Structures are given as C-alpha cells and as structure tokens.
Amino acid sequence: MNELDIPIFKKIYDMYKDFYNLRLSVPKQDRYTLWQKCESILIEVLEGILFASQQTKLEKLPTLERTSVKLNFLKVCIRLMKDIKAIDAKKYVIIEANLDEIGRMLGGWIKSTKER
C-alpha cells in the first residue's frame, strides 16, 4: 500500500505544507521557539501515522496512541501561538479545523484497531 493512499496521511501531509507556508508570517521571536516546536511535533505526528500504516496489528495500537497524545499536545501549542498572537485568529481557525479532522480520523483508526 502506498502511504499517500491513506486519507489521514494525505491530510497531515497537506497540513504540514500549509503550516510551513505560515513560517514567514510568524514573528521572528516566536519562529525559533514555539513555531519550531509545533513544526517538530507535526513532523512527529506525520512519522507516527506512516509508521503505524506499516506495522502489524499488534504493534499499531501503541504507535497510534502515542501519535494521538502528540496531536493533542500540538493542539495546545497551536492555541498558545494564537493566544500570544504569533498567529492570527483566522489562521488559527483553519489550523484547528484541520487538527480536529485529523484527530477524528486518528480516533477512528485507534477504535477500529482495538476492535480487531
């Protein structure tokens, strides 16, 4: 299976591309701290989804659960970026909507993995 065929992988991959393009609009003082941390976590979530897609059923659940925790932490960091005004409210709403959709997809994957 090609990882790009997995809807959640495509969603997080596209989100990273959009997030990357925000970099220059983030104030320099925040770009090398909180924004960089968010970028790093986003890449870790992307990596976790890719790993899980290639693991056996037994290995998959812990990877998905770790990835879910990272996604939740990313949501907190993104909210913090909005609160300190490193990103504006309009960009926050778009990012948050994407993160919520990814969270639902990931939650569904975790649920279906537990049911097997």
C-alpha positions in Angstrom: 0.0 0.0 0.0 1.2 3.5 -0.9 1.2 5.7 2.2 -0.2 8.6 0.1 -3.3 6.5 -0.4 -4.1 6.7 3.4 -6.5 9.7 3.9 -5.1 10.6 7.3 -1.5 10.6 5.9 -2.6 12.8 3.0 -4.4 15.2 5.4 -1.5 15.7 7.7 1.0 15.9 4.8 -1.1 18.7 3.2 -1.5 20.4 6.6 2.3 20.4 7.0 2.7 22.1 3.6 0.2 24.8 4.7 1.8 25.2 8.1 5.2 25.6 6.6 4.0 28.5 4.5 2.9 30.3 7.6 6.5 30.4 8.9 7.4 33.8 7.5 4.2 35.4 8.9 5.2 34.3 12.4 7.2 36.9 14.3 10.9 36.1 14.4 10.9 35.9 18.2 8.3 33.1 18.1 9.6 31.4 14.9 12.6 29.8 16.5 10.8 28.7 19.7 7.1 27.9 19.7 6.6 27.7 15.9 9.6 25.4 15.6 8.3 23.2 18.3 4.9 23.0 16.6 6.6 22.1 13.3 8.7 19.4 15.0 5.6 17.8 16.6 3.7 18.0 13.3 6.5 16.0 11.7 6.4 13.5 14.6 2.7 13.0 14.0 3.3 12.5 10.3 6.0 10.0 11.1 3.8 8.2 13.6 1.0 7.8 11.1 3.4 6.5 8.5 5.0 4.0 11.0 1.5 2.8 12.0 0.5 2.2 8.4 3.4 -0.2 8.0 3.1 -2.1 11.3 1.3 -5.3 12.3 -2.0 -5.1 14.1 -0.2 -5.8 17.4 2.4 -3.0 17.0 -0.1 -0.5 15.6 -2.1 0.5 18.7 0.7 1.8 20.9 2.1 3.8 17.9 -1.4 5.3 17.2 -1.9 6.1 20.9 1.5 7.9 21.1 0.7 9.8 18.0 -2.7 10.8 19.4 -1.0 12.3 22.5 1.4 14.2 20.3 -1.5 15.5 18.2 -3.3 16.7 21.4 -0.1 18.5 22.6 0.2 20.1 19.1 -3.3 21.5 19.6 -2.3 23.1 22.9 0.8 24.6 21.3 -1.2 26.0 18.4 -3.7 27.5 20.8 -0.8 29.1 22.7 0.5 30.5 19.4 -2.8 32.2 18.9 -3.0 33.4 22.5 0.4 35.1 22.3 -0.5 36.4 18.8 2.2 34.6 16.9 -0.6 33.6 14.5 -3.8 35.5 13.9 -7.3 34.1 14.7 -8.2 33.4 11.1 -5.2 31.2 10.6 -5.8 29.5 14.0 -9.4 28.6 13.0 -8.1 26.9 9.8 -5.3 25.0 11.6 -7.6 24.0 14.4 -10.3 22.7 12.0 -7.6 20.6 10.2 -6.3 19.3 13.6 -9.8 18.4 14.7 -10.4 16.4 11.5 -7.1 14.6 11.8 -7.9 13.9 15.4 -11.3 12.3 14.4 -9.6 10.2 11.7 -6.9 9.1 14.2 -9.5 8.3 16.8 -11.4 6.2 14.3 -8.3 4.3 13.4 -7.5 3.7 17.1 -11.1 2.5 17.7 -11.0 0.1 14.6 -7.6 -1.2 15.7 -8.9 -2.0 19.2 -11.9 -3.8 17.8 -9.9 -6.3 15.8 
